[in-house]
Amino acid sequence: MNYFGSNIKLLRKRKKRTQNELAESLNLKRTTVNALENSISQPTVSHLQVFSKYFGIAIDTLVNVDLSQLSESQFTDLQNGFDVFIRGTNLRVIATTVDSANNDNIEFVNEKAKAGYVTSFTDPEYIGKLPVFQLPFLSKEKKYRAFTISGDSMLPIPSGSVVIGEFVQNFYNIKNGEAYIIVTREEGIVFKIVQDYISAKRALLLASLNSAFQPYELPIMELKEAWKFVCYLNTEIPEPETDIQKMMKTMNELKTEIQSIKK
């Protein structure tokens, strides 16, 4: 059942905003807000995104969870960024495809498909059009997806590599220091080493293997999907490290150790 209309009406009233005030804040017409609240019209992808960002609540939750059934403590958690879909109280829904033997495929999100994936990753029709393949050494009990990465931030894994990730059902299961393919609201798809700051800051710290790129925090509400890194595929033989690269690597390791000691 779709609860979007009743949910945004409830959230608007909890904020003590009129339909006019909400419409002005979102650059919409009051008649549009009224039609959405009363389920006279269905929300577009753009509507889902702007309401999700405004209220700070995941699209999954706005559509699939009846917020009127939440207790005040649950509402407090929700408004503080601890979304029920993030916490895992409800299972995150994932669109997938299967082969003739009913085994999950590994869908391939190539460079051209990456922009569309950010807005359509829950759309079964979109996912059904992606190229698929199987890898016999991966577990049939888990869900995997493949993404092309670009840029030098994760060297020595080269740009153009295909990274394969295992679907993360509950964001609280993200483990410190491990690599993830992160699908974000604004930045698109990024491949990073992750530190879990969800409980402390309602955010993740994203770092690169390449020390030339500075770590940065990603608010948890900007996170759409997470895929734990499993392996990568590349057709090029990596070039051996030069003496200068080895020296720089050693210096960066020493710098990290010194910073750790200072802390």
C-alpha atoms as an extended CHARMM CRD file, in Angstrom:
* protein
*
       263  EXT
         1         1  MET       CA              0.0000000000        0.0000000000        0.0000000000  PROA      1               0.0000000000
         2         2  ASN       CA              1.1880000000        3.5370000000       -0.8180000000  PROA      2               0.0000000000
         3         3  TYR       CA              1.1580000000        5.8360000000        2.2390000000  PROA      3               0.0000000000
         4         4  PHE       CA              2.8760000000        8.8110000000        0.5810000000  PROA      4               0.0000000000
         5         5  GLY       CA             -0.1320000000       11.1620000000        0.6010000000  PROA      5               0.0000000000
         6         6  SER       CA             -1.1920000000       10.5740000000        4.1810000000  PROA      6               0.0000000000
         7         7  ASN       CA              2.4470000000       10.6460000000        5.3550000000  PROA      7               0.0000000000
         8         8  ILE       CA              3.3230000000       14.0390000000        3.8800000000  PROA      8               0.0000000000
         9         9  LYS       CA              0.0700000000       15.4550000000        5.2440000000  PROA      9               0.0000000000
        10        10  LEU       CA              0.9290000000       14.1280000000        8.7080000000  PROA      10              0.0000000000
        11        11  LEU       CA              4.4970000000       15.4340000000        8.5350000000  PROA      11              0.0000000000
        12        12  ARG       CA              3.3250000000       18.8480000000        7.3380000000  PROA      12              0.0000000000
        13        13  LYS       CA              0.9100000000       19.1550000000       10.2650000000  PROA      13              0.0000000000
        14        14  ARG       CA              3.5880000000       18.0580000000       12.7410000000  PROA      14              0.0000000000
        15        15  LYS       CA              5.7270000000       20.9080000000       11.4110000000  PROA      15              0.0000000000
        16        16  LYS       CA              2.7010000000       23.2130000000       11.7730000000  PROA      16              0.0000000000
        17        17  ARG       CA              2.9170000000       24.2820000000        8.1570000000  PROA      17              0.0000000000
        18        18  THR       CA              0.0040000000       25.1170000000        5.8730000000  PROA      18              0.0000000000
        19        19  GLN       CA             -0.2240000000       23.7080000000        2.3620000000  PROA      19              0.0000000000
        20        20  ASN       CA              0.6750000000       27.1700000000        1.0380000000  PROA      20              0.0000000000
        21        21  GLU       CA              3.7710000000       27.3990000000        3.2340000000  PROA      21              0.0000000000
        22        22  LEU       CA              4.9180000000       23.9080000000        2.2850000000  PROA      22              0.0000000000
        23        23  ALA       CA              4.3150000000       24.5930000000       -1.4060000000  PROA      23              0.0000000000
        24        24  GLU       CA              6.3980000000       27.7850000000       -1.2430000000  PROA      24              0.0000000000
        25        25  SER       CA              9.2570000000       25.9740000000        0.5400000000  PROA      25              0.0000000000
        26        26  LEU       CA              9.3320000000       23.2720000000       -2.1450000000  PROA      26              0.0000000000
        27        27  ASN       CA              8.6950000000       25.5980000000       -5.0960000000  PROA      27              0.0000000000
        28        28  LEU       CA              5.4280000000       23.8090000000       -5.8730000000  PROA      28              0.0000000000
        29        29  LYS       CA              1.8380000000       24.9300000000       -6.3780000000  PROA      29              0.0000000000
        30        30  ARG       CA             -0.5550000000       24.5910000000       -3.4330000000  PROA      30              0.0000000000
        31        31  THR       CA             -2.9030000000       22.6060000000       -5.6770000000  PROA      31              0.0000000000
        32        32  THR       CA             -0.0650000000       20.1170000000       -6.3170000000  PROA      32              0.0000000000
        33        33  VAL       CA              0.5250000000       19.6330000000       -2.5750000000  PROA      33              0.0000000000
        34        34  ASN       CA             -3.2060000000       19.2190000000       -2.0170000000  PROA      34              0.0000000000
        35        35  ALA       CA             -3.5120000000       16.6390000000       -4.8150000000  PROA      35              0.0000000000
        36        36  LEU       CA             -0.5640000000       14.6430000000       -3.4780000000  PROA      36              0.0000000000
        37        37  GLU       CA             -1.7870000000       14.7020000000        0.1230000000  PROA      37              0.0000000000
        38        38  ASN       CA             -5.2120000000       13.4520000000       -0.8900000000  PROA      38              0.0000000000
        39        39  SER       CA             -3.8460000000       10.8700000000       -3.3790000000  PROA      39              0.0000000000
        40        40  ILE       CA             -5.6450000000       12.6150000000       -6.2440000000  PROA      40              0.0000000000
        41        41  SER       CA             -2.3950000000       12.4000000000       -8.2100000000  PROA      41              0.0000000000
        42        42  GLN       CA              0.6350000000       10.1540000000       -7.8490000000  PROA      42              0.0000000000
        43        43  PRO       CA              4.0550000000       11.6140000000       -6.9940000000  PROA      43              0.0000000000
        44        44  THR       CA              6.7390000000       11.8280000000       -9.6640000000  PROA      44              0.0000000000
        45        45  VAL       CA             10.3600000000       10.8930000000       -8.9560000000  PROA      45              0.0000000000
        46        46  SER       CA             11.0620000000       14.6130000000       -8.5310000000  PROA      46              0.0000000000
        47        47  HSD       CA              8.2500000000       14.9140000000       -5.9660000000  PROA      47              0.0000000000
        48        48  LEU       CA              9.5900000000       11.9390000000       -4.0090000000  PROA      48              0.0000000000
        49        49  GLN       CA             13.0560000000       13.4460000000       -3.9260000000  PROA      49              0.0000000000
        50        50  VAL       CA             12.0520000000       16.9530000000       -2.8070000000  PROA      50              0.0000000000
        51        51  PHE       CA              9.6950000000       15.7300000000       -0.0660000000  PROA      51              0.0000000000
        52        52  SER       CA             12.2750000000       13.2010000000        1.1470000000  PROA      52              0.0000000000
        53        53  LYS       CA             14.9440000000       15.8850000000        1.3560000000  PROA      53              0.0000000000
        54        54  TYR       CA             12.6330000000       18.4230000000        3.0170000000  PROA      54              0.0000000000
        55        55  PHE       CA             11.3920000000       16.0830000000        5.7460000000  PROA      55              0.0000000000
        56        56  GLY       CA             14.7030000000       14.1970000000        6.0610000000  PROA      56              0.0000000000
        57        57  ILE       CA             13.0350000000       10.8210000000        5.6040000000  PROA      57              0.0000000000
        58        58  ALA       CA             13.9120000000        8.0760000000        3.1140000000  PROA      58              0.0000000000
        59        59  ILE       CA             11.6640000000        7.6750000000        0.0690000000  PROA      59              0.0000000000
        60        60  ASP       CA             11.1320000000        4.0080000000        1.0290000000  PROA      60              0.0000000000
        61        61  THR       CA              9.7050000000        5.1080000000        4.3550000000  PROA      61              0.0000000000
        62        62  LEU       CA              7.5150000000        7.8780000000        2.9300000000  PROA      62              0.0000000000
        63        63  VAL       CA              5.9240000000        5.4110000000        0.5110000000  PROA      63              0.0000000000
        64        64  ASN       CA              5.8240000000        2.1070000000        2.3980000000  PROA      64              0.0000000000
        65        65  VAL       CA              5.4750000000        2.9150000000        6.1130000000  PROA      65              0.0000000000
        66        66  ASP       CA              2.2630000000        4.2030000000        7.7170000000  PROA      66              0.0000000000
        67        67  LEU       CA              3.7680000000        6.9390000000        9.8710000000  PROA      67              0.0000000000
        68        68  SER       CA              0.5020000000        7.4570000000       11.7500000000  PROA      68              0.0000000000
        69        69  GLN       CA              1.1580000000        4.1180000000       13.4760000000  PROA      69              0.0000000000
        70        70  LEU       CA              4.4990000000        5.2190000000       14.9460000000  PROA      70              0.0000000000
        71        71  SER       CA              4.8750000000        6.0140000000       18.6200000000  PROA      71              0.0000000000
        72        72  GLU       CA              6.3180000000        9.3700000000       19.6910000000  PROA      72              0.0000000000
        73        73  SER       CA              9.6520000000        7.7370000000       20.4870000000  PROA      73              0.0000000000
        74        74  GLN       CA              9.7370000000        6.1930000000       17.0220000000  PROA      74              0.0000000000
        75        75  PHE       CA              8.9200000000        9.5740000000       15.5200000000  PROA      75              0.0000000000
        76        76  THR       CA             11.7520000000       11.1160000000       17.5200000000  PROA      76              0.0000000000
        77        77  ASP       CA             14.1450000000        8.4930000000       16.1410000000  PROA      77              0.0000000000
        78        78  LEU       CA             12.8580000000        9.1100000000       12.6420000000  PROA      78              0.0000000000
        79        79  GLN       CA             13.2450000000       12.8740000000       12.8320000000  PROA      79              0.0000000000
        80        80  ASN       CA             16.7410000000       12.4680000000       14.3080000000  PROA      80              0.0000000000
        81        81  GLY       CA             17.8150000000       10.5240000000       11.2540000000  PROA      81              0.0000000000
        82        82  PHE       CA             17.2910000000        6.9790000000       12.5300000000  PROA      82              0.0000000000
        83        83  ASP       CA             14.9900000000        5.9250000000        9.7170000000  PROA      83              0.0000000000
        84        84  VAL       CA             13.1950000000        2.5790000000       10.1350000000  PROA      84              0.0000000000
        85        85  PHE       CA             14.6010000000        1.5100000000        6.7700000000  PROA      85              0.0000000000
        86        86  ILE       CA             18.1030000000        2.4210000000        7.9230000000  PROA      86              0.0000000000
        87        87  ARG       CA             17.6890000000        0.6990000000       11.2740000000  PROA      87              0.0000000000
        88        88  GLY       CA             16.3400000000       -2.4140000000        9.6090000000  PROA      88              0.0000000000
        89        89  THR       CA             12.9970000000       -2.4850000000       11.4260000000  PROA      89              0.0000000000
        90        90  ASN       CA             11.5380000000       -3.0130000000        7.9790000000  PROA      90              0.0000000000
        91        91  LEU       CA             13.3060000000       -4.9250000000        5.2380000000  PROA      91              0.0000000000
        92        92  ARG       CA             14.7520000000       -2.7680000000        2.4880000000  PROA      92              0.0000000000
        93        93  VAL       CA             13.1250000000       -3.6690000000       -0.8190000000  PROA      93              0.0000000000
        94        94  ILE       CA             15.4670000000       -4.3340000000       -3.7270000000  PROA      94              0.0000000000
        95        95  ALA       CA             14.5610000000       -4.8040000000       -7.3790000000  PROA      95              0.0000000000
        96        96  THR       CA             16.3460000000       -7.8210000000       -8.8440000000  PROA      96              0.0000000000
        97        97  THR       CA             16.4070000000      -10.2150000000      -11.7920000000  PROA      97              0.0000000000
        98        98  VAL       CA             16.8420000000      -13.9980000000      -11.9120000000  PROA      98              0.0000000000
        99        99  ASP       CA             18.1140000000      -16.5260000000      -14.4470000000  PROA      99              0.0000000000
       100       100  SER       CA             16.2660000000      -19.5330000000      -15.8530000000  PROA      100             0.0000000000
       101       101  ALA       CA             17.1140000000      -21.5510000000      -12.7100000000  PROA      101             0.0000000000
       102       102  ASN       CA             15.6580000000      -18.8110000000      -10.4780000000  PROA      102             0.0000000000
       103       103  ASN       CA             19.1040000000      -17.7280000000       -9.2220000000  PROA      103             0.0000000000
       104       104  ASP       CA             19.7310000000      -14.0240000000       -8.6770000000  PROA      104             0.0000000000
       105       105  ASN       CA             21.6640000000      -12.4120000000      -11.5200000000  PROA      105             0.0000000000
       106       106  ILE       CA             24.4990000000       -9.9710000000      -11.0050000000  PROA      106             0.0000000000
       107       107  GLU       CA             23.1980000000       -6.8510000000      -12.7250000000  PROA      107             0.0000000000
       108       108  PHE       CA             25.8890000000       -4.6870000000      -14.3160000000  PROA      108             0.0000000000
       109       109  VAL       CA             25.6170000000       -0.9040000000      -13.8650000000  PROA      109             0.0000000000
       110       110  ASN       CA             28.0690000000        0.3660000000      -16.4780000000  PROA      110             0.0000000000
       111       111  GLU       CA             29.3110000000        3.9440000000      -16.8650000000  PROA      111             0.0000000000
       112       112  LYS       CA             26.3640000000        4.9950000000      -19.0440000000  PROA      112             0.0000000000
       113       113  ALA       CA             23.8070000000        3.5060000000      -16.6420000000  PROA      113             0.0000000000
       114       114  LYS       CA             25.2090000000        5.0780000000      -13.4540000000  PROA      114             0.0000000000
       115       115  ALA       CA             23.3160000000        8.3860000000      -13.6840000000  PROA      115             0.0000000000
       116       116  GLY       CA             19.9870000000        6.6540000000      -14.2480000000  PROA      116             0.0000000000
       117       117  TYR       CA             20.6180000000        4.1380000000      -11.4830000000  PROA      117             0.0000000000
       118       118  VAL       CA             20.5890000000        6.8090000000       -8.7580000000  PROA      118             0.0000000000
       119       119  THR       CA             16.9360000000        7.6630000000       -9.4750000000  PROA      119             0.0000000000
       120       120  SER       CA             15.7150000000        4.2770000000      -10.7350000000  PROA      120             0.0000000000
       121       121  PHE       CA             17.4290000000        1.6700000000       -8.5390000000  PROA      121             0.0000000000
       122       122  THR       CA             14.0770000000        0.6130000000       -7.0350000000  PROA      122             0.0000000000
       123       123  ASP       CA             12.3560000000        0.4020000000      -10.4400000000  PROA      123             0.0000000000
       124       124  PRO       CA             12.0390000000       -3.2780000000      -11.5350000000  PROA      124             0.0000000000
       125       125  GLU       CA             11.6030000000       -2.2190000000      -15.1700000000  PROA      125             0.0000000000
       126       126  TYR       CA             14.8630000000       -0.2480000000      -15.1330000000  PROA      126             0.0000000000
       127       127  ILE       CA             16.7730000000       -3.0110000000      -13.3370000000  PROA      127             0.0000000000
       128       128  GLY       CA             15.3510000000       -5.5580000000      -15.7890000000  PROA      128             0.0000000000
       129       129  LYS       CA             17.0450000000       -3.7640000000      -18.7000000000  PROA      129             0.0000000000
       130       130  LEU       CA             20.5590000000       -3.8920000000      -17.1900000000  PROA      130             0.0000000000
       131       131  PRO       CA             23.0960000000       -6.4190000000      -18.5380000000  PROA      131             0.0000000000
       132       132  VAL       CA             23.4450000000       -9.4710000000      -16.2750000000  PROA      132             0.0000000000
       133       133  PHE       CA             25.9800000000      -12.2240000000      -15.6250000000  PROA      133             0.0000000000
       134       134  GLN       CA             26.8340000000      -14.9580000000      -13.1110000000  PROA      134             0.0000000000
       135       135  LEU       CA             30.0120000000      -15.7520000000      -11.1540000000  PROA      135             0.0000000000
       136       136  PRO       CA             30.0710000000      -19.3690000000       -9.9230000000  PROA      136             0.0000000000
       137       137  PHE       CA             32.3810000000      -18.6730000000       -6.9640000000  PROA      137             0.0000000000
       138       138  LEU       CA             29.9310000000      -16.2520000000       -5.3030000000  PROA      138             0.0000000000
       139       139  SER       CA             27.2710000000      -17.4300000000       -2.8460000000  PROA      139             0.0000000000
       140       140  LYS       CA             23.8050000000      -18.0560000000       -4.2660000000  PROA      140             0.0000000000
       141       141  GLU       CA             22.3730000000      -17.0410000000       -0.8960000000  PROA      141             0.0000000000
       142       142  LYS       CA             23.4390000000      -13.4030000000       -1.2590000000  PROA      142             0.0000000000
       143       143  LYS       CA             22.5930000000      -10.5800000000       -3.6500000000  PROA      143             0.0000000000
       144       144  TYR       CA             25.3630000000       -9.0010000000       -5.7330000000  PROA      144             0.0000000000
       145       145  ARG       CA             25.5760000000       -6.1300000000       -8.2050000000  PROA      145             0.0000000000
       146       146  ALA       CA             28.4440000000       -4.8500000000      -10.3610000000  PROA      146             0.0000000000
       147       147  PHE       CA             29.4120000000       -1.2070000000      -10.9710000000  PROA      147             0.0000000000
       148       148  THR       CA             32.0060000000        0.4720000000      -13.1920000000  PROA      148             0.0000000000
       149       149  ILE       CA             34.2250000000        2.8750000000      -11.2530000000  PROA      149             0.0000000000
       150       150  SER       CA             35.9540000000        5.9390000000      -12.6630000000  PROA      150             0.0000000000
       151       151  GLY       CA             38.7110000000        8.2290000000      -11.4380000000  PROA      151             0.0000000000
       152       152  ASP       CA             41.9000000000        7.6960000000       -9.4540000000  PROA      152             0.0000000000
       153       153  SER       CA             40.5870000000        7.9450000000       -5.8930000000  PROA      153             0.0000000000
       154       154  MET       CA             40.8070000000        4.1860000000       -5.2740000000  PROA      154             0.0000000000
       155       155  LEU       CA             44.1850000000        3.4760000000       -6.8810000000  PROA      155             0.0000000000
       156       156  PRO       CA             45.7670000000        0.9410000000       -7.1370000000  PROA      156             0.0000000000
       157       157  ILE       CA             42.3130000000       -0.2900000000       -8.2710000000  PROA      157             0.0000000000
       158       158  PRO       CA             42.3460000000        1.4360000000      -11.6770000000  PROA      158             0.0000000000
       159       159  SER       CA             39.6640000000        3.5950000000      -13.2360000000  PROA      159             0.0000000000
       160       160  GLY       CA             37.3830000000        1.5470000000      -15.4880000000  PROA      160             0.0000000000
       161       161  SER       CA             37.4350000000       -1.4950000000      -13.2180000000  PROA      161             0.0000000000
       162       162  VAL       CA             34.2140000000       -3.3540000000      -12.4960000000  PROA      162             0.0000000000
       163       163  VAL       CA             33.6680000000       -3.6920000000       -8.7520000000  PROA      163             0.0000000000
       164       164  ILE       CA             31.2080000000       -6.2440000000       -7.3840000000  PROA      164             0.0000000000
       165       165  GLY       CA             29.3650000000       -5.6440000000       -4.1430000000  PROA      165             0.0000000000
       166       166  GLU       CA             27.1240000000       -7.6090000000       -1.7920000000  PROA      166             0.0000000000
       167       167  PHE       CA             23.8360000000       -5.9060000000       -0.8830000000  PROA      167             0.0000000000
       168       168  VAL       CA             23.7320000000       -4.3880000000        2.6210000000  PROA      168             0.0000000000
       169       169  GLN       CA             20.2600000000       -4.9250000000        4.0670000000  PROA      169             0.0000000000
       170       170  ASN       CA             20.8110000000       -2.8390000000        7.2100000000  PROA      170             0.0000000000
       171       171  PHE       CA             23.0960000000        0.2000000000        7.2080000000  PROA      171             0.0000000000
       172       172  TYR       CA             23.9710000000       -0.5270000000       10.8450000000  PROA      172             0.0000000000
       173       173  ASN       CA             25.8540000000       -3.5840000000        9.5590000000  PROA      173             0.0000000000
       174       174  ILE       CA             28.3900000000       -1.4160000000        7.7410000000  PROA      174             0.0000000000
       175       175  LYS       CA             31.8290000000       -2.2940000000        9.1140000000  PROA      175             0.0000000000
       176       176  ASN       CA             34.6270000000        0.1720000000        9.7720000000  PROA      176             0.0000000000
       177       177  GLY       CA             37.5960000000        0.1310000000        7.4270000000  PROA      177             0.0000000000
       178       178  GLU       CA             35.9660000000       -1.9430000000        4.7090000000  PROA      178             0.0000000000
       179       179  ALA       CA             35.2490000000       -0.8870000000        1.1280000000  PROA      179             0.0000000000
       180       180  TYR       CA             31.7080000000       -0.2380000000       -0.1100000000  PROA      180             0.0000000000
       181       181  ILE       CA             29.9940000000        0.9130000000       -3.2620000000  PROA      181             0.0000000000
       182       182  ILE       CA             27.8370000000        3.7610000000       -1.9700000000  PROA      182             0.0000000000
       183       183  VAL       CA             24.8050000000        5.0820000000       -3.8640000000  PROA      183             0.0000000000
       184       184  THR       CA             24.1890000000        8.6700000000       -2.7760000000  PROA      184             0.0000000000
       185       185  ARG       CA             21.4430000000       11.2090000000       -3.2830000000  PROA      185             0.0000000000
       186       186  GLU       CA             23.6770000000       13.9600000000       -4.6890000000  PROA      186             0.0000000000
       187       187  GLU       CA             27.0600000000       12.4870000000       -5.6750000000  PROA      187             0.0000000000
       188       188  GLY       CA             25.7770000000        9.4210000000       -7.4890000000  PROA      188             0.0000000000
       189       189  ILE       CA             27.7580000000        6.1990000000       -7.0980000000  PROA      189             0.0000000000
       190       190  VAL       CA             31.0750000000        6.2840000000       -5.2270000000  PROA      190             0.0000000000
       191       191  PHE       CA             33.5220000000        3.5560000000       -4.2010000000  PROA      191             0.0000000000
       192       192  LYS       CA             35.1380000000        4.2730000000       -0.8260000000  PROA      192             0.0000000000
       193       193  ILE       CA             36.5650000000        2.9410000000        2.4230000000  PROA      193             0.0000000000
       194       194  VAL       CA             33.9050000000        3.5720000000        5.0720000000  PROA      194             0.0000000000
       195       195  GLN       CA             33.9600000000        4.4870000000        8.7420000000  PROA      195             0.0000000000
       196       196  ASP       CA             30.6690000000        4.1550000000       10.6500000000  PROA      196             0.0000000000
       197       197  TYR       CA             29.6660000000        7.4340000000       12.3290000000  PROA      197             0.0000000000
       198       198  ILE       CA             25.9240000000        6.6810000000       12.2270000000  PROA      198             0.0000000000
       199       199  SER       CA             25.3620000000        6.5630000000       15.9830000000  PROA      199             0.0000000000
       200       200  ALA       CA             27.6560000000        9.4790000000       16.7970000000  PROA      200             0.0000000000
       201       201  LYS       CA             27.0200000000       11.8680000000       13.9030000000  PROA      201             0.0000000000
       202       202  ARG       CA             24.3020000000       10.2340000000       11.7810000000  PROA      202             0.0000000000
       203       203  ALA       CA             26.8910000000       10.0820000000        9.0020000000  PROA      203             0.0000000000
       204       204  LEU       CA             29.5100000000        7.9260000000        7.3200000000  PROA      204             0.0000000000
       205       205  LEU       CA             33.1240000000        8.9390000000        6.7790000000  PROA      205             0.0000000000
       206       206  LEU       CA             34.1800000000        8.1130000000        3.2200000000  PROA      206             0.0000000000
       207       207  ALA       CA             37.8930000000        7.7550000000        2.4670000000  PROA      207             0.0000000000
       208       208  SER       CA             39.9170000000        6.8880000000       -0.6220000000  PROA      208             0.0000000000
       209       209  LEU       CA             42.8100000000        4.4730000000       -1.0250000000  PROA      209             0.0000000000
       210       210  ASN       CA             44.6240000000        7.2470000000       -2.8620000000  PROA      210             0.0000000000
       211       211  SER       CA             45.9280000000        9.5990000000       -0.1540000000  PROA      211             0.0000000000
       212       212  ALA       CA             45.7130000000       12.5610000000       -2.5460000000  PROA      212             0.0000000000
       213       213  PHE       CA             41.9480000000       12.5620000000       -1.8940000000  PROA      213             0.0000000000
       214       214  GLN       CA             40.7050000000       13.8560000000        1.4600000000  PROA      214             0.0000000000
       215       215  PRO       CA             38.0770000000       11.9210000000        3.4840000000  PROA      215             0.0000000000
       216       216  TYR       CA             34.6480000000       13.5130000000        3.8800000000  PROA      216             0.0000000000
       217       217  GLU       CA             31.4500000000       12.8880000000        5.8090000000  PROA      217             0.0000000000
       218       218  LEU       CA             28.2420000000       11.7460000000        4.1320000000  PROA      218             0.0000000000
       219       219  PRO       CA             25.0060000000       12.4280000000        6.1020000000  PROA      219             0.0000000000
       220       220  ILE       CA             23.1020000000        9.1760000000        6.5060000000  PROA      220             0.0000000000
       221       221  MET       CA             20.0210000000       10.6560000000        4.8430000000  PROA      221             0.0000000000
       222       222  GLU       CA             22.0830000000       11.1200000000        1.6540000000  PROA      222             0.0000000000
       223       223  LEU       CA             22.7050000000        7.3630000000        1.5320000000  PROA      223             0.0000000000
       224       224  LYS       CA             20.4160000000        5.3790000000       -0.7530000000  PROA      224             0.0000000000
       225       225  GLU       CA             22.1630000000        2.0010000000       -1.0650000000  PROA      225             0.0000000000
       226       226  ALA       CA             25.3430000000        0.3130000000        0.1590000000  PROA      226             0.0000000000
       227       227  TRP       CA             27.0930000000       -2.6860000000       -1.4210000000  PROA      227             0.0000000000
       228       228  LYS       CA             29.9700000000       -4.3230000000        0.4470000000  PROA      228             0.0000000000
       229       229  PHE       CA             32.9940000000       -4.7700000000       -1.8230000000  PROA      229             0.0000000000
       230       230  VAL       CA             33.6490000000       -8.3980000000       -2.7640000000  PROA      230             0.0000000000
       231       231  CYS       CA             36.0270000000       -8.3160000000       -5.7260000000  PROA      231             0.0000000000
       232       232  TYR       CA             36.8930000000       -6.3880000000       -8.8640000000  PROA      232             0.0000000000
       233       233  LEU       CA             37.4790000000       -7.2410000000      -12.5080000000  PROA      233             0.0000000000
       234       234  ASN       CA             39.9370000000       -5.5220000000      -14.8430000000  PROA      234             0.0000000000
       235       235  THR       CA             41.4360000000       -6.4720000000      -18.1910000000  PROA      235             0.0000000000
       236       236  GLU       CA             44.6480000000       -4.4640000000      -17.7350000000  PROA      236             0.0000000000
       237       237  ILE       CA             47.7780000000       -5.6700000000      -15.9480000000  PROA      237             0.0000000000
       238       238  PRO       CA             48.6190000000       -3.0930000000      -13.2500000000  PROA      238             0.0000000000
       239       239  GLU       CA             51.9280000000       -1.2840000000      -13.6080000000  PROA      239             0.0000000000
       240       240  PRO       CA             54.5420000000       -1.9790000000      -10.9060000000  PROA      240             0.0000000000
       241       241  GLU       CA             55.0550000000        0.6910000000       -8.2820000000  PROA      241             0.0000000000
       242       242  THR       CA             57.9560000000        3.0790000000       -8.8890000000  PROA      242             0.0000000000
       243       243  ASP       CA             60.4940000000        3.7990000000       -6.1570000000  PROA      243             0.0000000000
       244       244  ILE       CA             58.9330000000        7.2250000000       -5.6580000000  PROA      244             0.0000000000
       245       245  GLN       CA             55.4560000000        5.7010000000       -5.2680000000  PROA      245             0.0000000000
       246       246  LYS       CA             56.7910000000        3.2210000000       -2.7160000000  PROA      246             0.0000000000
       247       247  MET       CA             58.4730000000        6.0260000000       -0.7820000000  PROA      247             0.0000000000
       248       248  MET       CA             55.2980000000        8.1620000000       -0.8410000000  PROA      248             0.0000000000
       249       249  LYS       CA             53.2660000000        5.1950000000        0.3310000000  PROA      249             0.0000000000
       250       250  THR       CA             55.6430000000        4.6330000000        3.2560000000  PROA      250             0.0000000000
       251       251  MET       CA             55.5280000000        8.3330000000        4.1720000000  PROA      251             0.0000000000
       252       252  ASN       CA             51.7180000000        8.3260000000        4.1170000000  PROA      252             0.0000000000
       253       253  GLU       CA             51.6400000000        5.2560000000        6.3590000000  PROA      253             0.0000000000
       254       254  LEU       CA             54.0130000000        6.9540000000        8.8110000000  PROA      254             0.0000000000
       255       255  LYS       CA             51.8800000000       10.1090000000        8.7210000000  PROA      255             0.0000000000
       256       256  THR       CA             48.7720000000        8.0690000000        9.5290000000  PROA      256             0.0000000000
       257       257  GLU       CA             50.5510000000        6.3360000000       12.4250000000  PROA      257             0.0000000000
       258       258  ILE       CA             51.7460000000        9.6620000000       13.8600000000  PROA      258             0.0000000000
       259       259  GLN       CA             48.2330000000       11.1370000000       13.6570000000  PROA      259             0.0000000000
       260       260  SER       CA             46.8710000000        8.0420000000       15.3870000000  PROA      260             0.0000000000
       261       261  ILE       CA             49.4250000000        8.3560000000       18.1970000000  PROA      261             0.0000000000
       262       262  LYS       CA             48.5610000000       12.0580000000       18.6570000000  PROA      262             0.0000000000
       263       263  LYS       CA             44.8740000000       11.1890000000       18.9970000000  PROA      263             0.0000000000
